[in-house]
Amino acid sequence: MSLEKVDIIGVKVNSLTMGEAVDRIGEFIKNGKSSLVATANAEMIMRATYDQELQDILNAADLVVPDGAGTVWAANYLGHPMPERVAGYDLAQELMKEAPAKGYRIYFFGSAPQVADMAKKKAEEWYPGIKIVGTRNGFFTAEDEPGIIADIKAAKPDILLVALGVPKQEKWLYAHLKDLAVPVSIGVGGSFDVMAGIVQRAPKWMQKAKLEWLFRGLKQPSRIGRLMALPKFVFKVMGSKK
Ligand code: UDP
């Protein structure tokens, strides 16, 4: 399996297909050591240029998938074509699709109260036989953390999906990875909101036209400011080309 990594303005991203990402995660589950998976879109990579802690975490992660058209574009532009985009939401769904047959146990941590539970209900409807072994909303204080960690450990998941937003989810996971002792942990951003039907993903044609970022910006006006990361990312990638 290709393990090639492409350096995109300081973040090393794996060049692989969705199928390869799912297989690799299956291997992580088999070997049982705590693995961290990150889904790097342009906004995250851009943030890592001024958030050294995030950059270090991403570069220490066991797998960094190319989430988003911007990441795939950058790799191609830098002369390292990537086979396809591996969006975090889609990766989570692919793993859940495989979960009943493979017996994967999954824990949902993050999003507003009730949203993770709603996402669990959806997962049980979409993937019959799936074991969602626990949920916890993503709003907590430092005092709550030992209890959250104990609950996750007691549920013995194979896969921990964490939706606290970037970079909180990556930092939280990195800090607690050893303690959690879960084979695979993945930061999945707004995925539970999408599963619960609170946030919509762009229609397929927009995803294909590489316009999902625009759809998200228009649908959630609070994100408009975040769109500015995209042109900055493009300029930075262009400037980094040797
Ligand atoms: N969230 C959370 N705890 C927090 C802050 C955010 O659980 O302290 C959740 C929020 O409810 C949402 C997700 O984190 O479900 C972030 O979604 P977003 O689409 O902003 O993710 P990003 O684009 O940062 O990956």
py3Dmol code that shows the C-alpha trace and the ligand (Angstrom):
import py3Dmol

protein = """\
ATOM      1  CA  MET A   1       0.000   0.000   0.000  1.00  0.00           C
ATOM      2  CA  SER A   2       1.328   3.443  -0.918  1.00  0.00           C
ATOM      3  CA  LEU A   3       2.488   5.336   2.136  1.00  0.00           C
ATOM      4  CA  GLU A   4       3.804   8.322   0.231  1.00  0.00           C
ATOM      5  CA  LYS A   5       3.420  11.621   2.046  1.00  0.00           C
ATOM      6  CA  VAL A   6       3.291  14.978   0.323  1.00  0.00           C
ATOM      7  CA  ASP A   7       4.528  18.059   2.155  1.00  0.00           C
ATOM      8  CA  ILE A   8       1.951  20.817   1.682  1.00  0.00           C
ATOM      9  CA  ILE A   9       3.296  24.037   3.220  1.00  0.00           C
ATOM     10  CA  GLY A  10       4.614  22.141   6.227  1.00  0.00           C
ATOM     11  CA  VAL A  11       1.948  19.475   6.707  1.00  0.00           C
ATOM     12  CA  LYS A  12       2.715  15.976   5.437  1.00  0.00           C
ATOM     13  CA  VAL A  13      -0.401  14.462   3.882  1.00  0.00           C
ATOM     14  CA  ASN A  14      -0.764  10.826   2.820  1.00  0.00           C
ATOM     15  CA  SER A  15      -1.414  10.242  -0.849  1.00  0.00           C
ATOM     16  CA  LEU A  16      -4.023   7.493  -0.945  1.00  0.00           C
ATOM     17  CA  THR A  17      -7.531   6.542  -2.024  1.00  0.00           C
ATOM     18  CA  MET A  18     -10.581   6.155   0.206  1.00  0.00           C
ATOM     19  CA  GLY A  19     -10.282   2.368  -0.086  1.00  0.00           C
ATOM     20  CA  GLU A  20      -6.638   2.479   0.997  1.00  0.00           C
ATOM     21  CA  ALA A  21      -7.461   4.767   3.940  1.00  0.00           C
ATOM     22  CA  VAL A  22     -10.180   2.366   5.125  1.00  0.00           C
ATOM     23  CA  ASP A  23      -7.796  -0.622   4.790  1.00  0.00           C
ATOM     24  CA  ARG A  24      -5.037   1.182   6.652  1.00  0.00           C
ATOM     25  CA  ILE A  25      -7.408   2.022   9.494  1.00  0.00           C
ATOM     26  CA  GLY A  26      -8.420  -1.664   9.543  1.00  0.00           C
ATOM     27  CA  GLU A  27      -4.722  -2.494  10.076  1.00  0.00           C
ATOM     28  CA  PHE A  28      -4.482   0.043  12.909  1.00  0.00           C
ATOM     29  CA  ILE A  29      -7.437  -1.657  14.598  1.00  0.00           C
ATOM     30  CA  LYS A  30      -5.807  -5.080  14.170  1.00  0.00           C
ATOM     31  CA  ASN A  31      -2.497  -4.022  15.664  1.00  0.00           C
ATOM     32  CA  GLY A  32      -4.270  -2.209  18.511  1.00  0.00           C
ATOM     33  CA  LYS A  33      -1.777   0.570  19.217  1.00  0.00           C
ATOM     34  CA  SER A  34      -3.347   4.022  19.661  1.00  0.00           C
ATOM     35  CA  SER A  35      -3.357   5.619  16.211  1.00  0.00           C
ATOM     36  CA  LEU A  36      -4.334   9.155  15.346  1.00  0.00           C
ATOM     37  CA  VAL A  37      -6.004   9.923  12.023  1.00  0.00           C
ATOM     38  CA  ALA A  38      -6.444  13.500  10.803  1.00  0.00           C
ATOM     39  CA  THR A  39      -8.405  14.789   7.831  1.00  0.00           C
ATOM     40  CA  ALA A  40      -6.476  17.718   6.390  1.00  0.00           C
ATOM     41  CA  ASN A  41      -8.410  20.281   4.399  1.00  0.00           C
ATOM     42  CA  ALA A  42      -6.987  23.586   3.155  1.00  0.00           C
ATOM     43  CA  GLU A  43      -8.239  25.474   6.198  1.00  0.00           C
ATOM     44  CA  MET A  44      -6.555  23.071   8.612  1.00  0.00           C
ATOM     45  CA  ILE A  45      -3.258  23.110   6.712  1.00  0.00           C
ATOM     46  CA  MET A  46      -3.388  26.911   6.587  1.00  0.00           C
ATOM     47  CA  ARG A  47      -4.019  27.081  10.327  1.00  0.00           C
ATOM     48  CA  ALA A  48      -1.049  24.795  10.916  1.00  0.00           C
ATOM     49  CA  THR A  49       1.233  27.405   9.318  1.00  0.00           C
ATOM     50  CA  TYR A  50       0.709  29.658  12.351  1.00  0.00           C
ATOM     51  CA  ASP A  51      -0.262  27.061  14.965  1.00  0.00           C
ATOM     52  CA  GLN A  52       2.950  25.120  15.547  1.00  0.00           C
ATOM     53  CA  GLU A  53       1.313  22.746  18.014  1.00  0.00           C
ATOM     54  CA  LEU A  54      -1.263  21.747  15.398  1.00  0.00           C
ATOM     55  CA  GLN A  55       1.444  21.314  12.753  1.00  0.00           C
ATOM     56  CA  ASP A  56       3.478  19.073  15.081  1.00  0.00           C
ATOM     57  CA  ILE A  57       0.409  16.973  15.893  1.00  0.00           C
ATOM     58  CA  LEU A  58      -0.496  16.546  12.230  1.00  0.00           C
ATOM     59  CA  ASN A  59       3.050  15.548  11.382  1.00  0.00           C
ATOM     60  CA  ALA A  60       3.070  13.043  14.250  1.00  0.00           C
ATOM     61  CA  ALA A  61      -0.299  11.549  13.235  1.00  0.00           C
ATOM     62  CA  ASP A  62      -0.347   7.994  11.910  1.00  0.00           C
ATOM     63  CA  LEU A  63      -2.478   8.911   8.921  1.00  0.00           C
ATOM     64  CA  VAL A  64      -3.383  12.295   7.398  1.00  0.00           C
ATOM     65  CA  VAL A  65      -5.938  11.990   4.619  1.00  0.00           C
ATOM     66  CA  PRO A  66      -6.398  14.621   1.898  1.00  0.00           C
ATOM     67  CA  ASP A  67      -9.761  16.118   2.877  1.00  0.00           C
ATOM     68  CA  GLY A  68     -11.010  18.609   0.356  1.00  0.00           C
ATOM     69  CA  ALA A  69     -10.417  19.781  -3.172  1.00  0.00           C
ATOM     70  CA  GLY A  70      -7.855  22.352  -1.971  1.00  0.00           C
ATOM     71  CA  THR A  71      -5.543  19.716  -0.512  1.00  0.00           C
ATOM     72  CA  VAL A  72      -5.706  17.557  -3.657  1.00  0.00           C
ATOM     73  CA  TRP A  73      -5.141  20.634  -5.834  1.00  0.00           C
ATOM     74  CA  ALA A  74      -2.082  21.652  -3.777  1.00  0.00           C
ATOM     75  CA  ALA A  75      -0.505  18.197  -4.030  1.00  0.00           C
ATOM     76  CA  ASN A  76      -1.059  18.153  -7.805  1.00  0.00           C
ATOM     77  CA  TYR A  77       0.291  21.683  -8.144  1.00  0.00           C
ATOM     78  CA  LEU A  78       3.406  20.739  -6.182  1.00  0.00           C
ATOM     79  CA  GLY A  79       4.007  17.862  -8.591  1.00  0.00           C
ATOM     80  CA  HIS A  80       2.742  14.972  -6.443  1.00  0.00           C
ATOM     81  CA  PRO A  81      -0.634  14.000  -7.902  1.00  0.00           C
ATOM     82  CA  MET A  82      -3.030  12.474  -5.385  1.00  0.00           C
ATOM     83  CA  PRO A  83      -5.499   9.802  -6.457  1.00  0.00           C
ATOM     84  CA  GLU A  84      -8.575  11.379  -4.885  1.00  0.00           C
ATOM     85  CA  ARG A  85     -10.075  13.414  -2.102  1.00  0.00           C
ATOM     86  CA  VAL A  86     -10.793  11.531   1.129  1.00  0.00           C
ATOM     87  CA  ALA A  87     -13.311  13.694   2.981  1.00  0.00           C
ATOM     88  CA  GLY A  88     -13.565  13.170   6.740  1.00  0.00           C
ATOM     89  CA  TYR A  89     -17.336  12.758   6.633  1.00  0.00           C
ATOM     90  CA  ASP A  90     -17.094  10.159   3.867  1.00  0.00           C
ATOM     91  CA  LEU A  91     -14.276   8.311   5.622  1.00  0.00           C
ATOM     92  CA  ALA A  92     -16.363   8.052   8.798  1.00  0.00           C
ATOM     93  CA  GLN A  93     -19.312   6.728   6.761  1.00  0.00           C
ATOM     94  CA  GLU A  94     -17.138   4.147   4.951  1.00  0.00           C
ATOM     95  CA  LEU A  95     -15.819   2.882   8.286  1.00  0.00           C
ATOM     96  CA  MET A  96     -19.349   2.679   9.677  1.00  0.00           C
ATOM     97  CA  LYS A  97     -20.487   0.814   6.560  1.00  0.00           C
ATOM     98  CA  GLU A  98     -17.819  -1.826   7.247  1.00  0.00           C
ATOM     99  CA  ALA A  99     -18.375  -1.849  11.001  1.00  0.00           C
ATOM    100  CA  PRO A 100     -21.212  -4.399  11.312  1.00  0.00           C
ATOM    101  CA  ALA A 101     -19.354  -7.046   9.276  1.00  0.00           C
ATOM    102  CA  LYS A 102     -16.001  -6.355  10.906  1.00  0.00           C
ATOM    103  CA  GLY A 103     -17.437  -5.985  14.399  1.00  0.00           C
ATOM    104  CA  TYR A 104     -15.930  -2.502  14.890  1.00  0.00           C
ATOM    105  CA  ARG A 105     -17.147  -0.767  18.053  1.00  0.00           C
ATOM    106  CA  ILE A 106     -17.511   3.001  17.614  1.00  0.00           C
ATOM    107  CA  TYR A 107     -17.819   5.877  20.102  1.00  0.00           C
ATOM    108  CA  PHE A 108     -19.142   9.355  19.170  1.00  0.00           C
ATOM    109  CA  PHE A 109     -17.629  12.231  21.172  1.00  0.00           C
ATOM    110  CA  GLY A 110     -18.471  15.845  20.364  1.00  0.00           C
ATOM    111  CA  SER A 111     -21.101  18.242  18.969  1.00  0.00           C
ATOM    112  CA  ALA A 112     -23.931  19.955  20.832  1.00  0.00           C
ATOM    113  CA  PRO A 113     -26.038  18.090  23.424  1.00  0.00           C
ATOM    114  CA  GLN A 114     -28.338  15.539  21.757  1.00  0.00           C
ATOM    115  CA  VAL A 115     -26.612  15.817  18.369  1.00  0.00           C
ATOM    116  CA  ALA A 116     -24.267  12.864  18.960  1.00  0.00           C
ATOM    117  CA  ASP A 117     -27.296  10.815  20.107  1.00  0.00           C
ATOM    118  CA  MET A 118     -29.202  11.806  16.975  1.00  0.00           C
ATOM    119  CA  ALA A 119     -26.186  10.840  14.868  1.00  0.00           C
ATOM    120  CA  LYS A 120     -26.077   7.477  16.695  1.00  0.00           C
ATOM    121  CA  LYS A 121     -29.731   6.850  15.815  1.00  0.00           C
ATOM    122  CA  LYS A 122     -28.984   7.632  12.165  1.00  0.00           C
ATOM    123  CA  ALA A 123     -25.948   5.343  12.147  1.00  0.00           C
ATOM    124  CA  GLU A 124     -28.094   2.505  13.562  1.00  0.00           C
ATOM    125  CA  GLU A 125     -30.697   3.141  10.872  1.00  0.00           C
ATOM    126  CA  TRP A 126     -28.189   3.379   8.003  1.00  0.00           C
ATOM    127  CA  TYR A 127     -25.826   0.580   9.071  1.00  0.00           C
ATOM    128  CA  PRO A 128     -27.939  -2.160  10.685  1.00  0.00           C
ATOM    129  CA  GLY A 129     -26.070  -4.114  13.325  1.00  0.00           C
ATOM    130  CA  ILE A 130     -23.563  -1.313  13.988  1.00  0.00           C
ATOM    131  CA  LYS A 131     -22.299  -1.020  17.570  1.00  0.00           C
ATOM    132  CA  ILE A 132     -22.178   2.628  18.635  1.00  0.00           C
ATOM    133  CA  VAL A 133     -20.928   1.886  22.141  1.00  0.00           C
ATOM    134  CA  GLY A 134     -21.228   5.379  23.599  1.00  0.00           C
ATOM    135  CA  THR A 135     -21.871   9.068  22.961  1.00  0.00           C
ATOM    136  CA  ARG A 136     -20.832  12.263  24.755  1.00  0.00           C
ATOM    137  CA  ASN A 137     -21.526  15.830  23.681  1.00  0.00           C
ATOM    138  CA  GLY A 138     -18.542  18.083  23.100  1.00  0.00           C
ATOM    139  CA  PHE A 139     -19.197  20.765  25.687  1.00  0.00           C
ATOM    140  CA  PHE A 140     -17.244  20.186  28.877  1.00  0.00           C
ATOM    141  CA  THR A 141     -14.903  21.704  31.447  1.00  0.00           C
ATOM    142  CA  ALA A 142     -11.489  20.483  32.552  1.00  0.00           C
ATOM    143  CA  GLU A 143     -13.130  18.825  35.572  1.00  0.00           C
ATOM    144  CA  ASP A 144     -15.327  16.732  33.282  1.00  0.00           C
ATOM    145  CA  GLU A 145     -12.394  15.327  31.322  1.00  0.00           C
ATOM    146  CA  PRO A 146     -11.375  12.431  33.599  1.00  0.00           C
ATOM    147  CA  GLY A 147     -15.010  11.222  33.576  1.00  0.00           C
ATOM    148  CA  ILE A 148     -15.214  11.510  29.776  1.00  0.00           C
ATOM    149  CA  ILE A 149     -11.974   9.569  29.347  1.00  0.00           C
ATOM    150  CA  ALA A 150     -13.113   6.899  31.822  1.00  0.00           C
ATOM    151  CA  ASP A 151     -16.423   6.536  29.978  1.00  0.00           C
ATOM    152  CA  ILE A 152     -14.698   6.143  26.610  1.00  0.00           C
ATOM    153  CA  LYS A 153     -12.256   3.587  28.027  1.00  0.00           C
ATOM    154  CA  ALA A 154     -15.033   1.593  29.675  1.00  0.00           C
ATOM    155  CA  ALA A 155     -16.937   1.430  26.362  1.00  0.00           C
ATOM    156  CA  LYS A 156     -13.869  -0.179  24.707  1.00  0.00           C
ATOM    157  CA  PRO A 157     -14.355   1.271  21.233  1.00  0.00           C
ATOM    158  CA  ASP A 158     -12.152   0.325  18.285  1.00  0.00           C
ATOM    159  CA  ILE A 159     -12.813   3.704  16.672  1.00  0.00           C
ATOM    160  CA  LEU A 160     -13.312   7.015  18.468  1.00  0.00           C
ATOM    161  CA  LEU A 161     -14.845   9.748  16.318  1.00  0.00           C
ATOM    162  CA  VAL A 162     -14.275  13.188  17.840  1.00  0.00           C
ATOM    163  CA  ALA A 163     -16.220  16.232  16.654  1.00  0.00           C
ATOM    164  CA  LEU A 164     -14.938  19.256  18.596  1.00  0.00           C
ATOM    165  CA  GLY A 165     -13.874  21.315  15.571  1.00  0.00           C
ATOM    166  CA  VAL A 166     -10.345  22.085  14.393  1.00  0.00           C
ATOM    167  CA  PRO A 167      -7.900  22.338  16.172  1.00  0.00           C
ATOM    168  CA  LYS A 168      -9.571  21.444  19.469  1.00  0.00           C
ATOM    169  CA  GLN A 169     -10.282  17.862  18.443  1.00  0.00           C
ATOM    170  CA  GLU A 170      -6.694  17.216  17.252  1.00  0.00           C
ATOM    171  CA  LYS A 171      -5.181  18.788  20.386  1.00  0.00           C
ATOM    172  CA  TRP A 172      -7.529  16.979  22.747  1.00  0.00           C
ATOM    173  CA  LEU A 173      -6.901  13.652  21.078  1.00  0.00           C
ATOM    174  CA  TYR A 174      -3.144  14.076  20.981  1.00  0.00           C
ATOM    175  CA  ALA A 175      -3.058  14.993  24.670  1.00  0.00           C
ATOM    176  CA  HIS A 176      -5.122  11.970  25.710  1.00  0.00           C
ATOM    177  CA  LEU A 177      -4.203   9.376  23.101  1.00  0.00           C
ATOM    178  CA  LYS A 178      -2.167   7.105  25.402  1.00  0.00           C
ATOM    179  CA  ASP A 179      -4.666   7.394  28.225  1.00  0.00           C
ATOM    180  CA  LEU A 180      -7.644   6.618  26.009  1.00  0.00           C
ATOM    181  CA  ALA A 181      -6.014   3.446  24.669  1.00  0.00           C
ATOM    182  CA  VAL A 182      -8.388   3.338  21.688  1.00  0.00           C
ATOM    183  CA  PRO A 183      -6.911   1.755  18.523  1.00  0.00           C
ATOM    184  CA  VAL A 184      -8.083   4.507  16.151  1.00  0.00           C
ATOM    185  CA  SER A 185      -9.101   8.094  16.914  1.00  0.00           C
ATOM    186  CA  ILE A 186     -10.262  10.469  14.204  1.00  0.00           C
ATOM    187  CA  GLY A 187     -11.195  14.162  14.348  1.00  0.00           C
ATOM    188  CA  VAL A 188     -14.344  14.498  12.251  1.00  0.00           C
ATOM    189  CA  GLY A 189     -15.365  18.177  12.616  1.00  0.00           C
ATOM    190  CA  GLY A 190     -19.011  18.771  11.821  1.00  0.00           C
ATOM    191  CA  SER A 191     -19.807  15.160  10.828  1.00  0.00           C
ATOM    192  CA  PHE A 192     -22.356  14.489  13.605  1.00  0.00           C
ATOM    193  CA  ASP A 193     -24.180  17.715  12.696  1.00  0.00           C
ATOM    194  CA  VAL A 194     -24.435  16.457   9.118  1.00  0.00           C
ATOM    195  CA  MET A 195     -25.526  12.957  10.178  1.00  0.00           C
ATOM    196  CA  ALA A 196     -28.163  14.420  12.500  1.00  0.00           C
ATOM    197  CA  GLY A 197     -29.475  16.543   9.632  1.00  0.00           C
ATOM    198  CA  ILE A 198     -28.642  19.858  11.328  1.00  0.00           C
ATOM    199  CA  VAL A 199     -26.081  20.848   8.710  1.00  0.00           C
ATOM    200  CA  GLN A 200     -26.323  19.829   5.076  1.00  0.00           C
ATOM    201  CA  ARG A 201     -23.484  18.772   2.864  1.00  0.00           C
ATOM    202  CA  ALA A 202     -23.193  20.282  -0.575  1.00  0.00           C
ATOM    203  CA  PRO A 203     -25.127  18.465  -3.310  1.00  0.00           C
ATOM    204  CA  LYS A 204     -23.057  15.847  -5.170  1.00  0.00           C
ATOM    205  CA  TRP A 205     -22.702  18.053  -8.278  1.00  0.00           C
ATOM    206  CA  MET A 206     -21.152  20.809  -6.169  1.00  0.00           C
ATOM    207  CA  GLN A 207     -18.813  18.328  -4.498  1.00  0.00           C
ATOM    208  CA  LYS A 208     -17.790  17.076  -7.950  1.00  0.00           C
ATOM    209  CA  ALA A 209     -17.287  20.664  -9.160  1.00  0.00           C
ATOM    210  CA  LYS A 210     -14.994  21.099  -6.113  1.00  0.00           C
ATOM    211  CA  LEU A 211     -17.301  23.750  -4.679  1.00  0.00           C
ATOM    212  CA  GLU A 212     -18.207  22.221  -1.323  1.00  0.00           C
ATOM    213  CA  TRP A 213     -16.279  24.985   0.488  1.00  0.00           C
ATOM    214  CA  LEU A 214     -18.474  27.604  -1.217  1.00  0.00           C
ATOM    215  CA  PHE A 215     -21.672  25.781  -0.247  1.00  0.00           C
ATOM    216  CA  ARG A 216     -20.571  25.587   3.398  1.00  0.00           C
ATOM    217  CA  GLY A 217     -19.696  29.265   3.412  1.00  0.00           C
ATOM    218  CA  LEU A 218     -23.059  30.280   1.989  1.00  0.00           C
ATOM    219  CA  LYS A 219     -25.131  27.949   4.164  1.00  0.00           C
ATOM    220  CA  GLN A 220     -23.432  28.960   7.419  1.00  0.00           C
ATOM    221  CA  PRO A 221     -22.760  32.699   7.122  1.00  0.00           C
ATOM    222  CA  SER A 222     -20.769  32.533  10.357  1.00  0.00           C
ATOM    223  CA  ARG A 223     -18.186  30.636   8.325  1.00  0.00           C
ATOM    224  CA  ILE A 224     -17.736  33.335   5.668  1.00  0.00           C
ATOM    225  CA  GLY A 225     -14.645  34.673   7.453  1.00  0.00           C
ATOM    226  CA  ARG A 226     -13.189  31.176   7.384  1.00  0.00           C
ATOM    227  CA  LEU A 227     -13.425  31.171   3.570  1.00  0.00           C
ATOM    228  CA  MET A 228     -10.579  33.683   3.514  1.00  0.00           C
ATOM    229  CA  ALA A 229      -8.255  30.860   4.498  1.00  0.00           C
ATOM    230  CA  LEU A 230      -8.695  29.424   0.994  1.00  0.00           C
ATOM    231  CA  PRO A 231      -7.137  32.182  -1.139  1.00  0.00           C
ATOM    232  CA  LYS A 232      -4.408  32.531   1.494  1.00  0.00           C
ATOM    233  CA  PHE A 233      -3.771  28.802   1.213  1.00  0.00           C
ATOM    234  CA  VAL A 234      -3.554  28.996  -2.608  1.00  0.00           C
ATOM    235  CA  PHE A 235      -1.025  31.857  -2.467  1.00  0.00           C
ATOM    236  CA  LYS A 236       1.046  30.132   0.166  1.00  0.00           C
ATOM    237  CA  VAL A 237       1.149  26.879  -1.811  1.00  0.00           C
ATOM    238  CA  MET A 238       2.127  28.779  -4.971  1.00  0.00           C
ATOM    239  CA  GLY A 239       4.848  30.605  -3.088  1.00  0.00           C
ATOM    240  CA  SER A 240       6.215  27.351  -1.666  1.00  0.00           C
ATOM    241  CA  LYS A 241       6.812  25.734  -5.056  1.00  0.00           C
ATOM    242  CA  LYS A 242      10.511  25.242  -5.665  1.00  0.00           C
TER     243      LYS A 242
END
"""
ligand_1 = """\
25
UDP
N -17.981 21.562 19.087
C -17.955 20.872 20.292
N -17.347 21.442 21.353
C -16.745 22.664 21.300
C -16.749 23.355 20.063
C -17.367 22.779 18.966
O -18.465 19.755 20.374
O -16.209 23.100 22.304
C -18.616 20.923 17.939
C -19.688 21.711 17.246
O -20.922 21.543 17.913
C -19.669 21.082 15.853
C -18.207 20.677 15.673
O -17.623 20.735 16.960
O -20.447 19.911 15.862
C -17.400 21.592 14.759
O -17.921 21.605 13.501
P -17.247 22.404 12.311
O -18.061 22.121 11.108
O -17.012 23.837 12.694
O -15.865 21.631 12.215
P -14.515 22.037 11.512
O -14.857 22.768 10.248
O -13.756 22.867 12.486
O -13.864 20.717 11.259
"""
view = py3Dmol.view(width=600, height=400)
view.addModel(protein, "pdb")
view.setStyle({"model": 0}, {"cartoon": {"style": "trace"}})
view.addModel(ligand_1, "xyz")
view.setStyle({"model": 1}, {"stick": {}})
view.zoomTo()
view.show()
